[in-house]
Amino acid sequence: MSREIGINTWVWASPLTDETVTDLLHHVAALGFDAVELPLESSGDLSPEVVGAALEATGLTPYVVGAMAPGRDLVAASPDTVAGTQGYLRACVDLAEAVGATGVCGPFYASTGRAWRLDAEERETAYKEWREHLAPVAEYAGERGVRLGIEPLNRYETSLINTVDQALTGLGSLLGPVGLALDTYHLNIEERSSADAVRHAGGHLVHLQVCGSDRGAPGGDQTDWPALVAALEEVGYAGPLNIESFTPDNAAIAVAASIWRPLAASPDDLARDGLRFLRGLYA
């Protein structure tokens, strides 16, 4: 089967704004991608009018992703922090609805890089609190035809949701309206088998980000790509494969993602190499 291949604009720039989005989306389309991930780092960075016009001109399928910057938390946080985080997530949903994106994905539980030890009872309490604070956002998204996808992160970026099993357990009754967004980089660190993790997610898988095991271009790395593709077929995943990597030129995002060296000769090389490899998986 054929499958859409997309890419996150973080490969080239951060933040994505009205001033940069048009040229960048035209560049993404010219490289041959079918879809694009639009990161909304701050409310107001992107307006539906500008993004919508760029999408119409390029024909790219849009997906919105969020960034859990410091101070964005739904767990073990002050009421003001929780309310502010919910407001930010609603802004992500509003953008998705306005530009025709069906999903908003990201690690929507705690700020990236925040980690603390939890025993079994503390984890259960944290998951209950998370569900309570995520539920209004999930309802808001569902009313607008947008589905949230929760992304497990590796142990160095969070201590709350590292695995598919933890995400399924933590979401509990929210599963259905809320699904999972998986990233092969984090799967490579936290799961015994990336393919089995996809199978465990099953029909709850709503989005997939891909990259090499070193966070560079997919292909030529340690990932068992044929096994992963087979698992995607087994669970009936019909979405795109979206390359997510990061430019090392932006200090904030480089620190957040621990990008200490260039992952390719250039962002364009990373994009081209990754696209060529992923197309080959379905040749």
N, C-alpha and C positions, 0 to 999 in steps of 0.2 A: 504494500500500500504506500501511497505517497503521504507525506506529512508536512505541514507548514514548518518552516524554520525561521526563527526570529532571533533578535539580539537586543540586549539592554544597552541603552545609550551611555551607561556608566563606563563602557569600554573606552569611550572617547572623552567624556566631559562630566563634570559634577559642579554645581547642580544643573539640571535641565530647566531652561526658562523660556519664556516667550521670545527672547532675543536670539536664542540658539536653536530652538526646536525645528524651525522650518528647514534651515540648511542641513541640519543633522539628519532629519528624516529623509530628505532627498538623497543624501549620501548613503544611508542605509538601503534605500530602495535601489540605487544605482549599483550597489555591491551584489544585489540579487536576492536579498532577504524578502520573505513573505510577511513577516510580522515584526512588531517592535514592542519592547517593554519601556513604558514611560514612568520613570521614577519621580514621584512628587515628594520632594524632600521637605518643602515647606508650603503651607497653604498660600495660594496666590502666586506661586512660581509659574504656573501654567494656566492659561485661560482657554476655555472650550472653543472660543472663536478661532484663535490662532492655531491650536492643535488640530481642531476639526478641519480647517482649511488645508493644513499640511497632510493630514491623513487622506483627505479626498484627492489631493493632487498626486499622492504617491501610491495609493491603493494598499497601504500596509494595514494589517490587522492589529488593532491596539490592545495592549494589556497594561494595566496600571499596577505598579508596585509601590509599597510604602517603605519608609525608612524610620526605624525606631531609634531616633537620636537621643542623646542624654536628656532625661526629664520626661520621656514618653514611657509611661508604665501603667499597666492595668493591675498589677499585683504588688502588695506591700508598699503602697504609696499613699500620699495624702489625697483627700477628696478633690482638691484643686488639680493635682497632677492627673488623676484618673479622668476628671472631666475634660481637661485640656487634651489628653490623649484621645478620648472618645471624639472630641470635636475635630481633631486632625484626621482621624480615620473616616469620619463622615465626609470631610472634604475630599479624601481620596475616592470615596464612593460617588460623590457628586461629579467629580471629573470623569470617572469611568462611565457613569450614566450619560453624561453630556456628549462624550466622544464615541459611544458605542462599544465600550469594552465590557465584556461579560464578567470579568473577575477583577478583584483587588487582592493582591497577595503580599505576604511578608510575615515576619516574626512578631505578630501582634499580641504580645504578652508582656514583654519587659524591654527596656532599652538595651541595645546591642552592646555587649561588653560587661553588662551587669551580671555578676555571678555570686552566689552565696550557697552555703551548705544547707541541705534540707534532709531531715530524717523522714521516715515514711509518713508520720502524722503531719509534719509541717508541709510536706508535699501535697498531701490530700487537702489540707486547708487552703494552700495556695491555689490549687486547681479549682476548688469551689469558688474562691474569690474571683479568679480569672473568668470563669463562666458567667458569674453575676455581672461583671463589668463589660464583658464582650457581648453579652446577649442583646443589649439595646442597639449596638452597632450592627449586629447580624440582622436584627429585625429591620433596621433602617435600610440596610443593603437589599434585603429580600424584597422589600416594598418597591424598590427601584430596579428590580431585575438583575441585580449584581450579586455574585457569590463571593464570599470571603474564602481565601485559601491560606491556611496557617502553615508557616514554614518552620520546621525544626532546624536549629542551628547547632553547630559543633560545641563541644564542652568549653572551648576557650572564649566563646562569644555569649554563652548563657549557661546557666545550670538548671533551667526550668524545663525546657522542651528540647531534648537532644535527639530523640528517636521517633520513628513512626508510632511505636507502641505507646510512648508517653503522650504524643499528640492525640491519639485516639482516646486514651484514658482520660486525659485532661479535658478534652472537649465534651465527652459524654453525650448528654442530651442535646447539645448543639450540633452534633453531626447530622449532616443532611443539608440544612441551610448553610452550614460551614463545612468546608472540605480541607484537604491538605495540599500544600504547594511544596514539592520536594526539589532539592538541589543536589546534584550528583557530588558536588564537593563535600557537602556535609555528610551525605550518605557514605562516602568513601572513608570518612573518619569514624563515624558512630555506628554504622551497621555492619554486621558480619557478612551480609550479602546485599548489595544494592538491588539486585533483581528480586530477592525475597522481600525486601522492604517495600518495593513497588507492589508486589502481590499482597502484602499485608495491608497496604493502603487501599487496594482494590478500587471499588467504585467511588471511594471518597477522594481519589486523586483528581484534582481540578487543574493542576498546572505543574510543569516540569521545567526547571532550569538545568542547563548542562554546561560543563566545562571539563577540562582535563583535571586529573587528580592533583596537579600543582596549581590550579586555578587559571591555567592558561587555556589555549584552544583545545577543544575535544579532539581526540585522536592521537595515537602514538604515546599514550600514557598508560597507567596501570588499570584503568577501568575496563571491565569486561563488557564492552559495548554490545556485542551480539546477544549476550544474556539479558542485558537491560532492555534492548529492543523487543526481545521475545516476551519479556514480562509485561511490557506496555501493551503488546497485542493481546496477551492473555486477559488482562483486566479491562480491556476495551477502552483504553485511553485514546481519545480522539483529538486532543489538543496539540499544540505545537511543541517543538523542542526549542527553547530559548537560551541562547548563549548568554551567560552572565559572567563577566569578568570586570576588571576595574582599571582605570587609568592610575598610574603611580604619581601623576603630576598634581593631583589635588590632595593637599596634606590631610584634610579631615577624613576623606574616604579611604586614603591609603592607610592611615592609622587604624580606622575602624575595621578594615578588612585585612590588616597585617600584610599589605603589599609593599615589600621593602625593596623590590627590584623589578625591572621591566619583565613582563611575562612573554613578550614577543619583540621582534625587531621594531614593530610599530603596531598601534591599534588596528590599522587596516590589515596588516599581515595576520594578526590574530583572528580578525573577523573572516578574512578570505579562507584561511586554512581551516578554521572551524566549520565554515559553511560547506566547503568542499568535502570534508570528511563526513559530515552529517548527511549530505545529499547521497554520498556513496553507500551509506547504510541502507538506503531504500532503493538503490539502483537495481 
